[in-house]
Amino acid sequence: MILLNGTAHLSFLNGSKTLYALDKTNFGAGFFHRHTAITDCDLLEVEPANSKLDVHRFKDAYGR
């Protein structure tokens, strides 16, 4: 995941951190996380096309 611009909060089961423009982080399959914009931002998250079966939405403000 790369935060292209802005500021965002990244939460996971055992902690959290704030991301700033051009910060990047890696995590493997099955890693529970949630990102929330603090300011207007663009976030790039890349995953293999065949891994969609492991996506589980814990809480989603957009009803997905």
C-alpha beads as a LAMMPS data file, in Angstrom:
LAMMPS data file: protein, C-alpha beads

64 atoms
63 bonds

1 atom types
1 bond types

-500.0 500.0 xlo xhi
-500.0 500.0 ylo yhi
-500.0 500.0 zlo zhi

Masses

1 110.0

Atoms # bond

1 1 1 0.000 0.000 0.000
2 1 1 1.296 3.472 -0.906
3 1 1 -0.280 6.708 0.203
4 1 1 0.226 8.886 -2.853
5 1 1 -0.733 12.154 -1.157
6 1 1 -2.502 13.454 1.924
7 1 1 -2.690 11.834 5.351
8 1 1 -4.437 8.610 6.399
9 1 1 -4.817 6.442 9.482
10 1 1 -4.041 2.721 9.133
11 1 1 -5.517 0.423 11.796
12 1 1 -4.834 -3.269 12.313
13 1 1 -5.612 -5.780 15.060
14 1 1 -2.546 -5.054 17.163
15 1 1 -2.068 -1.324 16.604
16 1 1 -2.260 1.573 14.220
17 1 1 -0.156 4.217 12.559
18 1 1 -0.522 7.419 10.601
19 1 1 0.586 7.462 6.979
20 1 1 1.827 10.569 5.204
21 1 1 2.338 11.264 1.486
22 1 1 4.549 8.615 -0.165
23 1 1 4.627 6.363 2.922
24 1 1 4.384 2.698 2.018
25 1 1 3.730 -0.500 3.903
26 1 1 3.555 -4.210 3.059
27 1 1 1.470 -6.929 4.627
28 1 1 0.656 -10.466 3.612
29 1 1 -2.542 -12.320 2.843
30 1 1 -5.014 -12.464 5.695
31 1 1 -3.691 -9.303 7.386
32 1 1 -6.686 -7.425 8.793
33 1 1 -6.434 -3.682 8.219
34 1 1 -8.529 -0.590 7.731
35 1 1 -7.555 2.773 6.331
36 1 1 -9.322 6.057 7.038
37 1 1 -8.561 9.396 5.393
38 1 1 -7.477 12.162 7.745
39 1 1 -7.134 14.655 4.890
40 1 1 -8.105 14.346 1.253
41 1 1 -5.813 11.601 -0.068
42 1 1 -5.161 9.016 -2.764
43 1 1 -4.191 5.508 -1.695
44 1 1 -2.830 2.758 -3.930
45 1 1 -3.328 -0.804 -2.712
46 1 1 -2.086 -3.639 -4.907
47 1 1 -2.846 -7.322 -4.556
48 1 1 -2.665 -10.344 -6.865
49 1 1 -5.782 -10.818 -8.968
50 1 1 -6.297 -14.350 -7.654
51 1 1 -6.422 -13.291 -3.990
52 1 1 -9.922 -11.757 -3.978
53 1 1 -11.302 -14.794 -2.161
54 1 1 -9.450 -13.805 1.021
55 1 1 -11.043 -10.331 1.288
56 1 1 -13.298 -10.004 4.323
57 1 1 -14.799 -6.634 5.123
58 1 1 -14.902 -6.035 8.868
59 1 1 -16.539 -2.624 8.740
60 1 1 -17.207 -0.555 5.661
61 1 1 -18.862 2.848 5.588
62 1 1 -19.857 2.249 1.940
63 1 1 -21.934 -0.909 2.405
64 1 1 -19.550 -3.227 0.534

Bonds

1 1 1 2
2 1 2 3
3 1 3 4
4 1 4 5
5 1 5 6
6 1 6 7
7 1 7 8
8 1 8 9
9 1 9 10
10 1 10 11
11 1 11 12
12 1 12 13
13 1 13 14
14 1 14 15
15 1 15 16
16 1 16 17
17 1 17 18
18 1 18 19
19 1 19 20
20 1 20 21
21 1 21 22
22 1 22 23
23 1 23 24
24 1 24 25
25 1 25 26
26 1 26 27
27 1 27 28
28 1 28 29
29 1 29 30
30 1 30 31
31 1 31 32
32 1 32 33
33 1 33 34
34 1 34 35
35 1 35 36
36 1 36 37
37 1 37 38
38 1 38 39
39 1 39 40
40 1 40 41
41 1 41 42
42 1 42 43
43 1 43 44
44 1 44 45
45 1 45 46
46 1 46 47
47 1 47 48
48 1 48 49
49 1 49 50
50 1 50 51
51 1 51 52
52 1 52 53
53 1 53 54
54 1 54 55
55 1 55 56
56 1 56 57
57 1 57 58
58 1 58 59
59 1 59 60
60 1 60 61
61 1 61 62
62 1 62 63
63 1 63 64
